[in-house]
Structures are given as C-alpha cells and as structure tokens.
Amino acid sequence: MPVILVTGGNRGIGYAIVQALGTRIRDATILVGCRSVENAREPIMKLKELGIPEIFEPVEIDITDDASIKAAVQTVEEGYGKLDVLVNNAGAVTLPKSDDLTELRNNWTEGFNCLVTSQVLVTKAFLPLLRKAEWGRVVMISSARGSLARNKSIEKMPPTQHWLYNCSKAALNLVTIEFRNAELREVANEMDRITIWAASPGSCKTGFNSFRGMKDPLEGAEVTARLLESRRLEIPSGTFWEFEQGNFQQVPW
Ligand SMILES: NC(=O)c1ccc[n+]([C@@H]2O[C@H](COP(=O)([O-])OP(=O)(O)OC[C@H]3O[C@@H](n4cnc5c(N)ncnc54)[C@H](OP(=O)(O)O)[C@@H]3O)[C@@H](O)[C@H]2O)c1
C-alpha cells in the first residue's frame, strides 16, 4: 500500500496531483499536505464526492517552518512507518513592490527560501522514511521556466517580471541532480532504491498566476502521474519531464 505525500495538496496543481494519483495509483494512502488541516477538509470532501475510493488524510506541513517539517515527519512515521512518494509541490513567490534594495533582498531571500531551500530541507527530512519504502520516489515540481536551454530563446520563453521564479526553478533543477549524485549515494545501491525527478506541470490556471494559466491543473498533474506510474528504472533518476500537447517528454536542462 503506497503512502504518498503531496505538499501544498489542498489547492491548485497539488490538489490536481492528489486527485490524479487517487484515481490512478491503486490502494494508495494519499497524504494531503496543507498549512492547516482546516484548508484540506473541503478538498478532501470533494475527492470523496467524486467517488475516489483511495484514502486521503490531511498532514499539516509548512515547508518554511522547521518545527512543522519535523512534526510532519513524525506524523507520517507514527502513522505509516515509511513514505513511498514525496511530491514537493508547495510553493509561493511574490513580486517585489519596488527596487529598494532591502525590499529586493527580502523578496529574493523569501522566494529562494520557499522554492529552493525548503524543498531541500523537506526532502532531507523525509529521506529516512523514503529509505524504509521498497522504492522511494521524489518528484520536484519545477517549471520549464527553470530550463536554461529554453530561456536562451525569447521566442520559446517570453520574458516575465517573475524572473526570480525562473532562477529558483533552475536552482531546484540542479538540486534534483545533486540529490541523485550526492545525497542518494550515501547508502550502497541507494541510487536504485530512491529515484528523484523534476517535473514541469506547464502553465496552469491556479491562484499562483491569478488563474491566467493556459491549462486545467489536472492536465498539469499528468506529468507527475506518468512518472509515478512508470516501472522501476524505466525512467532514469535525475531527469526532468513535462507532458505538453499529448507528449510525455524530457525538458532540456
Ligand atoms: N501554476 C502554474 O502555471 C505553474 C507552472 C509551473 C510550475 N508551477 C509550480 O507548481 C507548484 C504549485 O503551484 P500552484 O500553481 O498550484 O500554486 P497555488 O495554486 O498558489 O497553490 C500553492 C500551494 O502551495 C501551498 N504553499 C504555499 N506556501 C507554502 C508553505 N510555505 N508551506 C506549505 N505549503 C505552502 C499553498 O498552501 P495554502 O493554501 O496554505 O496557501 C497551496 O496549497 C509550485 O511549486 C509552482 O511553482 C506552477
């Protein structure tokens, strides 16, 4: 019975991932990461109304708060003794209000703290439980906006005011590679046992972009569902994927 945790699973792409995995991964227990259990009550009710028979449980986790991360690890350990899949989806970023240096420094520090540092810390904190699973897997929800190759072309990747966001996702992509290369080498054969991927959901209509994205969040969840439906060693660890216009394909770094 796989145990799956999706951070920020109460709305947006995280909720869509929870819904997609609930429909496609049999006998799963899906832990809906949320900053407050209250925020997950209604979304979980909706999943039950959709007739999805899998188990959905809220787990409180604020990824920028170390005590909250530790408490979440303890909750999962006490409840399940292992974690099969961690989907690092939660994230937020704001635009700076001005070019005042203090404002900019705070904005960049907060953005990187949430979108990079916290993703590293959450993953590290859950590694012991991922190691207890038969096949631990981590999906980093990244963005094609973090692809250096695509950002080289203004036609492929139109400029955005949110380029702090692009930089953070580029860093998250390297975090994915470093986890594969450095962290998951600690234990013999660990690279075969714990797999880590980066996934780009594409532009989705969520609160993140004031619902101005191109796709329904469920379409954005498809790439994560495909990665997690794959057989062991079928998709190499430390690779970056998207599902766009019907094609499940690698995103160039
Ligand atoms: N939307 C897009 O087009 C798009 C494209 C590419 C990548 N992404 C990525 O997809 C992920 C989800 O984005 P989204 O569009 O679904 O955004 P969203 O609708 O704004 O949802 C963000 C989720 O993250 C949670 N969250 C934010 N800060 C958190 C924190 N400190 N600790 C724990 N949870 C936190 C939110 O919880 P609350 O409900 O408590 O606020 C919410 O559940 C992000 O990593 C984003 O970068 C989005």
PDBQT file of the ligand as one rigid body, heavy atoms in Angstrom, charges set to zero:
ROOT
HETATM    1  N1  LIG A 301       0.524  27.412 -11.965  1.00  0.00    +0.000 N 
HETATM    2  C1  LIG A 301       1.438  27.251 -12.892  1.00  0.00    +0.000 C 
HETATM    3  O1  LIG A 301       1.248  27.615 -14.061  1.00  0.00    +0.000 OA
HETATM    4  C2  LIG A 301       2.753  26.583 -12.545  1.00  0.00    +0.000 A 
HETATM    5  C3  LIG A 301       3.640  26.300 -13.596  1.00  0.00    +0.000 A 
HETATM    6  C4  LIG A 301       4.826  25.642 -13.314  1.00  0.00    +0.000 A 
HETATM    7  C5  LIG A 301       5.115  25.263 -12.007  1.00  0.00    +0.000 A 
HETATM    8  N2  LIG A 301       4.228  25.554 -11.001  1.00  0.00    +0.000 N 
HETATM    9  C6  LIG A 301       4.580  25.104  -9.669  1.00  0.00    +0.000 C 
HETATM   10  O2  LIG A 301       3.545  24.295  -9.147  1.00  0.00    +0.000 OA
HETATM   11  C7  LIG A 301       3.542  24.363  -7.723  1.00  0.00    +0.000 C 
HETATM   12  C8  LIG A 301       2.140  24.639  -7.238  1.00  0.00    +0.000 C 
HETATM   13  O3  LIG A 301       1.732  25.884  -7.768  1.00  0.00    +0.000 OA
HETATM   14  P1  LIG A 301       0.191  26.259  -7.985  1.00  0.00    +0.000 P 
HETATM   15  O4  LIG A 301       0.129  26.936  -9.286  1.00  0.00    +0.000 OA
HETATM   16  O5  LIG A 301      -0.675  25.098  -7.711  1.00  0.00    +0.000 OA
HETATM   17  O6  LIG A 301       0.039  27.360  -6.835  1.00  0.00    +0.000 OA
HETATM   18  P2  LIG A 301      -1.189  27.707  -5.867  1.00  0.00    +0.000 P 
HETATM   19  O7  LIG A 301      -2.484  27.418  -6.514  1.00  0.00    +0.000 OA
HETATM   20  O8  LIG A 301      -0.890  29.088  -5.388  1.00  0.00    +0.000 OA
HETATM   21  O9  LIG A 301      -1.020  26.657  -4.668  1.00  0.00    +0.000 OA
HETATM   22  C9  LIG A 301       0.133  26.702  -3.883  1.00  0.00    +0.000 C 
HETATM   23  C10 LIG A 301       0.046  25.618  -2.830  1.00  0.00    +0.000 C 
HETATM   24  O10 LIG A 301       1.279  25.667  -2.088  1.00  0.00    +0.000 OA
HETATM   25  C11 LIG A 301       0.949  25.862  -0.718  1.00  0.00    +0.000 C 
HETATM   26  N3  LIG A 301       2.001  26.621  -0.045  1.00  0.00    +0.000 N 
HETATM   27  C12 LIG A 301       2.487  27.848  -0.341  1.00  0.00    +0.000 A 
HETATM   28  N4  LIG A 301       3.462  28.174   0.530  1.00  0.00    +0.000 NA
HETATM   29  C13 LIG A 301       3.568  27.130   1.388  1.00  0.00    +0.000 A 
HETATM   30  C14 LIG A 301       4.379  26.858   2.505  1.00  0.00    +0.000 A 
HETATM   31  N5  LIG A 301       5.273  27.745   2.969  1.00  0.00    +0.000 N 
HETATM   32  N6  LIG A 301       4.258  25.664   3.139  1.00  0.00    +0.000 NA
HETATM   33  C15 LIG A 301       3.351  24.755   2.704  1.00  0.00    +0.000 A 
HETATM   34  N7  LIG A 301       2.512  24.972   1.685  1.00  0.00    +0.000 NA
HETATM   35  C16 LIG A 301       2.644  26.136   1.028  1.00  0.00    +0.000 A 
HETATM   36  C17 LIG A 301      -0.385  26.597  -0.707  1.00  0.00    +0.000 C 
HETATM   37  O11 LIG A 301      -0.988  26.419   0.574  1.00  0.00    +0.000 OA
HETATM   38  P3  LIG A 301      -2.093  27.470   1.148  1.00  0.00    +0.000 P 
HETATM   39  O12 LIG A 301      -3.417  27.036   0.574  1.00  0.00    +0.000 OA
HETATM   40  O13 LIG A 301      -1.993  27.299   2.626  1.00  0.00    +0.000 OA
HETATM   41  O14 LIG A 301      -1.683  28.838   0.693  1.00  0.00    +0.000 OA
HETATM   42  C18 LIG A 301      -1.096  25.849  -1.834  1.00  0.00    +0.000 C 
HETATM   43  O15 LIG A 301      -1.555  24.608  -1.388  1.00  0.00    +0.000 OA
HETATM   44  C19 LIG A 301       4.565  25.432  -7.342  1.00  0.00    +0.000 C 
HETATM   45  O16 LIG A 301       5.770  24.809  -6.986  1.00  0.00    +0.000 OA
HETATM   46  C20 LIG A 301       4.734  26.221  -8.638  1.00  0.00    +0.000 C 
HETATM   47  O17 LIG A 301       5.995  26.822  -8.733  1.00  0.00    +0.000 OA
HETATM   48  C21 LIG A 301       3.070  26.200 -11.244  1.00  0.00    +0.000 A 
ENDROOT
TORSDOF 0
